């Protein structure tokens, strides 16, 4: 059932892109970041905005886009995740058809990280996703240079893309033997032990601070993963956000 929904989402994205392509002149950026907000955050980027802004500030001409999904909790959490996965797949389809040469960055915060994780690495994920394997077509996935997740409830210790000191599992943790071979070399997932959502901590406020604590580290990872055509070397400036290309 989920694959049917995703196939429909992909077709709708393709159809919408085709219509837009004929209706307007599309100016495509070299770099585009898609980001998904956390549970209960109002429409927009939520806590994902910190990294989005860092990318936009450090890569002149880059553009951004929020993933459209409910981001709700409680009894409707599984439905929200399911709708978020559909949002990721359909928006990727639409954008990559309009701008096939643009390099993409994916970022998800908390529940937003879960829908990014599920889209690229597959399930199962409780009532939200029954299938296994990536839901992102190979050709589309090849355009994604980096995937950054912060406070992801799917966190499981021991993964090669984990960043942080969390050893406890998230509330929607992956199984111990999980792997995401296609994308794990392009991924970072930030989680620390005080976090009660991606780990078993007790400090809910801590969960909101990954952008401030780890934004620069994530930004450097993104820079190191970008192909040459998307790299931008900036004139040094006094702000802390300045990057130096270490290639």
SULJO-V434907 format. One line per field, one symbol per residue. psi: psi as a letter, one per 20 degrees, with the letter a starting at -180 (. if undefined). burial: b if it has 16 or more other ideal C-beta (glycine too) atoms within 10 Angstrom, else e. Layout:
psi = ???
burial = ???
This chain:
psi = gghgghggggggggggggghhhhqopoprhppppqprrpiqrpbiciihghghgghhinpiqrrpqporhlrbbijgghggghgghggghhgggghhhmiippqpppppdhhhghgghghiabrmcihphrrqqipqghghiiohqopppkpijppqiqijqprjphqqrilqqrhjqqmhhihijqpoppqhipigibkajnhhhhijhgghjghghghggghiqrhhiqpoqpqriqiipqpoj.
burial = ebeeebeebbeebeebbeeeeeeeeeeebbbbbbbbbbbebeeebbbbbbbbbbbbbbbeebbbebbebbbeeeeebeebbbbbbbbbbbbbbbbbbbbeebbbbbbbbbbbbbbbbbbbbbbebeebbeeeebbbeeebbebbbbbbbbbbbbbbbebebbbbebebbbebbbeeeeebebbbebbbbbbbbbbbbbbbbeeeebbbbbbeebbbebbebbbebbeeebbeeeeeeeeeeebeeee
